[in-house]
């Protein structure tokens, strides 16, 4: 069991029905009913706008109806896009000028959310205080061997719950112990620097790179300096076709940036 992110490229005419075009493009790679070597996913979800793993939007086009945004999670909870970020759309509306721009905007949104919530909720007791009580006061959380009740009590504070339950917290507030029983609070909580410093320190700078499903039906997987390619229309072991490999690879963002401006590109997170 694993997850993979693929950027699906769709022709310009898909703009009127991105969902239908996406389903058609991905169908040949559904693990249910397709050859084993071509079964790339068994569940999938459009994702990337709410967590900064999607695309930065060109300034002035943030409200363009052609942009694609995250689908709700499994329980129907909406996942709004970070301001200036989306999960896809026409390539010309997506800003490839800086490789980490979407991530920067997501980290900025995490900062802004914390400070906006702090203005309307009572101040929260730090996690360290809860941990101290859990360790040293036997009456505080009796029988709570694994600290479940302690973490629940911490998260039960209105400010903490509202923040950590929001997608803009970016999953950076996972409650648990790491290392030698050392709990980690979300880095924005108690941060003493400026907004700009926070963005600079916490923006992830791993070069964006995903699998790519091309308009003509090739699923390209980057491994090291080479490319594994699976064709949508052939038995994997019998395919007689040679893929027209992109001029820029690995490094999917550079390839996507060179596509025609009306090509629709969409980030999809797949379970396989």
N, C-alpha and C positions, 0 to 999 in steps of 0.2 A: 504494500500500500504506500503510495507517495502522491505528492502534489507537484504539478508543473504549471507554469504560466506560459501561455501561448498568445502571441499577438496575431489575430486573424485579419488578413487583408481582404477586403471585399471591393467589387467594382463600384464605380460611381453610382450606377442605377440602384444600388442597395439602399441609398439614403432614404427612400420612402418606406422601407420595411427592413430595418437592420436586423430585427429579431428573426424574421423569416430567412433572410439571407445567411445569417450566422448559423441557424439550425441546419440549413442545406449544406453549407461549407463543412461543418463539423461532423455531419452524419456518417461519412465514409470512415471516420476514425473512432466511432463509438465501439467500445469493447464488446457490446452486446450485439452479436450477429455478424461481425466482421472478422476477417482473418486475424489470427493471434498477433502477427507482426504488425498489424495496422490498428490494433485496439489501443488507442492513446488515452482514452478517458472513459469513465463510467458515470461521472456526474460532473457538472460544470456550472460556473457562475461568472457573469460579467463583473469584474472587480478591478479596482485601481484608483478610482476617483476619491474614495473616502480615506485612503491610507497613504497617498502620495506615491504609490507604485504605478500609477497610470501616466497621464501626460499633462504637462503644463499647457494652458490655453493661451493663445496669442492675445495680448492685451486688447481690450475693446470687444472681444467676442465671447465673453464669459456667459452671456445669456443666449447664445445662438441655439435655436431648437435642434440643430443637426448634431450637437454634441451628444455623446453617449455617456450615461452614468451608471453607477453600480446597481445591480439587482438587489432586492431585499435579501436578508439572510434567511436561513431555513425556517425560522418561526415567523417570517413576514415583517420583521423589523426593518424599516428603511435604513439605508446607508447613504446619507447625503454626501455629495462631493465637497472636498475642501475648496474654499474659494480659489478660483483660478486653476483648478485641476479637474480632470475628467477621466473617464475610462476609455474614451475613444471619440472618433468623429472623422470628418474629412481631414486629410493630412495637412492641408493648408491652414487649418485652424489650430494646429498644434505647434507649440513652440519648442524647437529642438536646439535653440541657441546655446543653452547651458545644460549639461547632462544631468545635473542634480536639481534643476529648478522646481520640478514637481515635489521632490522631497523637502526642499527648503520651505515651500508653501505649506506643506503638511505640518512640519515642525512649528512653523509660525502659527498655524491654526491651533495646535495643541497649547501653545503659550496663551493665545488670545482667549481660548475657551476657559482655561484655568482662571484667568484674571476676571473674566466676565462673570463666572459662577461665584468667585470669591466675593464679588460685590453684592450678591443677593442671598448668599447662604451664611449661616454662622461659621466662624472660624473652626477649623477641625483640629482635633488633638493629633499630634504626630504619631506615626506608626511606632516609633521607638518607645513611646510611653506605654502603648498597649503591650508590646513585647516585654518590657520591664515588668509590668504587672503579671503577665502570663508566667514569667520565669520566677518571680520572687514573692508573689502573693497567692498562696494556695487557695484562697477564697474567691479570687477574681474569676477564674475560668476552671472550676473543678472538673477533673476527669478529662480535660481537653488535651490529650496526649499529643495530638498532631497539630494543634493550634488552629483547628478549623473554626472553633467558636471565637477565638481571639481575632482572627482575620475577618470573620463575618461582622463582629462588633465594630471593627475599624471601618470596614466598608459601609456599615450601616449609617455612618454619619452622612447627613444630607449632601454636604459639599463633596465628600469623597465618592459617594455612590453616584451622584450626578456626573462627576467627571469621568470616573473609570468606566461607567456604562456607556459613555459616548464614544463613537468611533474615532473622533479626533484625538482621543488620548493615545491612539496608535498602538494599543496593547502593551505600552511600556510600563503599565502599572500592575503587572502580574503579581499577585500576592502569594508569597511562598518564601522558603528559605533557600539561600544559595551558599555555597562554600561551607564554612563551619557554622552552620545555623545562623547565618547572617541575613536578616530580611532586607529587602530593597524597596524603598518607596519610589514612586514615580519621580523622575529627575526634575520636573518642573516645580514640585512641592518643596518649598523652602529654598528655591534657587535664589542666589544673591546677586547675580549679574544682570545685565540688561537683556532686553528682548533680542537685540542683534547678536549678543554674545551667546545666548541660549541657542539661537538658530544655527550659529556657526559651530557650536560644540556638539550639537545633537543631530545634525543632518547626516544621514548615512551617505557615504561617498563611494559605495561599491558601484562599479560601472554597470549601468542598466543593460541587461541582456536577457532575452527570452527566446523560447522557441518561436518560430514564425510559420504560419500557414499562408502560403502565397495565394494570389488571386487565381493562379492556374492549377491549384490543387496539390502543391508540394508542402509537406510538413517537414520543416528543417529543424534539426536538433544540433546544437553546437556542442561539440566535445573537444576541449583543448583547442587545437588549431585547425581542426577539420570539421566537416559537416556530415551528419547522418541525415539522409533524406528518405521520406516515405511518400509514395504516390497515392493519391486518393482513389485512383481508378484501376489499380493493378494488384495482383497477389504480390506481397512483398518479395518473396523469393524468386518470382518469375518476371518481374517488371523489366521490360526491354528498354525503357526510356532512361536517358541521362538528364538529371535536373539541370536547368540553367541556373547554376549557383550564383548567388549575389556577388557583386564585385567587392563588397565590404562584408567580411565575416571572419571571426566572430565579432560581435558588437552589433546587435540587432538595431539599436537606435540609429546608427549611422545609415544602415540599409533603409530603414523606414523613412528617414528624413529625405531620401532621394526619390521616393515614390512620387508619381503624379499627384498634384494637389487635390484632385477630387477622389482619390482612393480613400475608402473608409477603412480605418484601422481600429481594432477593438481588443482590449486586454481581456483575456478569459483565464480564470484559474480553474484547473481541471484536477480531479481526483482520478488516479489510475491504479 
